[in-house]
Amino acid sequence: MSNGLLYVDGWYAFVAILAIAIFGWLLERRHGPLLVLALFLGATVIGGLLASAVYPFALVSGGNAGALALLAAWAAPELEAARAGVYREGDLLGTGALAALLLALPFARPEASWLAGVVGALLGLAVGLGMRGLGSSEA
């Protein structure tokens, strides 16, 4: 079973939806709503399909793949700027804490897939690094 919008546990839903709301909003300010929607749905579907292909009875529920994709896509330019020594007002410590929590959720909740989350994070990182050459509405 794979559904990126179904949550069984309230705490899992709170953490994932909070990350989706924060980083979806920040990415929307930077690149527009179509990228946010495409990245969230793409990461959720690809992560769920890969987890279903690897595990014979995969139970993939919730939006940790989509949340990690949005988080990583937003954080990629911030990490590049920090590495180059350029100060930007992105909160990388809070982002790292939320990323660690989302990556640890599958060990506390069996319906969250760690593989889907890692795939979402890698996809978001690739999109975030790929979008750096395109213009953005936010510095």
Long-range contacts (C-beta under 8 A, 24 or more apart in sequence): 1-58, 1-59, 1-60, 1-61, 2-48, 2-49, 2-51, 2-52, 2-58, 2-60, 2-61, 3-48, 3-60, 3-61, 4-41, 4-44, 4-45, 4-47, 4-48, 4-60, 4-61, 4-62, 4-63, 4-65, 4-66, 5-63, 6-61, 6-62, 7-61, 7-62, 7-63, 8-61, 8-62, 8-109, 8-111, 9-109, 9-111, 12-62, 12-64, 12-105, 12-108, 12-109, 12-111, 12-112, 13-62, 15-98, 15-101, 15-102, 15-105, 16-62, 16-63, 16-64, 16-66, 16-67, 16-102, 16-105, 17-63, 17-67, 18-98, 19-67, 19-68, 19-70, 19-71, 19-98, 19-102, 20-63, 20-66, 20-67, 20-70, 22-98, 23-67, 23-70, 23-71, 23-73, 23-74, 24-70, 26-74, 27-70, 27-73, 27-74, 29-137, 29-138, 30-74, 30-136, 30-137, 30-138, 31-131, 31-134, 31-136, 31-137, 35-73, 35-127, 35-131, 36-70, 39-66, 39-69, 39-70, 39-73, 39-123, 39-124, 39-127, 40-66, 40-69, 40-70, 41-66, 42-69, 42-123, 43-68, 43-69, 43-70, 43-119, 43-120, 43-123, 43-124, 44-69, 44-116, 44-120, 46-119, 46-120, 46-123, 47-113, 47-115, 47-116, 47-117, 47-119, 47-120, 47-123, 48-113, 48-116, 50-115, 50-116, 50-119, 51-113, 51-115, 51-116, 51-119, 54-115, 55-115, 58-113, 59-110, 59-111, 59-113, 60-111, 60-112, 60-113, 60-116, 61-111, 61-112, 62-105, 62-109, 62-111, 62-112, 64-102, 64-105, 64-106, 64-112, 64-113, 64-116, 64-117, 64-120, 65-113, 65-116, 65-117, 65-119, 65-120, 66-120, 67-102, 67-120, 68-99, 68-102, 68-103, 68-117, 68-118, 68-120, 68-121, 68-124, 69-120, 69-121, 69-123, 69-124, 69-127, 70-124, 71-95, 71-98, 71-99, 71-102, 71-121, 71-124, 72-99, 72-120, 72-121, 72-122, 72-123, 72-124, 72-125, 72-128, 73-124, 73-125, 73-127, 73-128, 73-131, 74-128, 75-99, 75-128, 76-124, 76-125, 76-127, 76-128, 76-129, 76-131, 76-132, 77-128, 77-131, 77-132, 77-136, 80-129, 80-132, 88-139
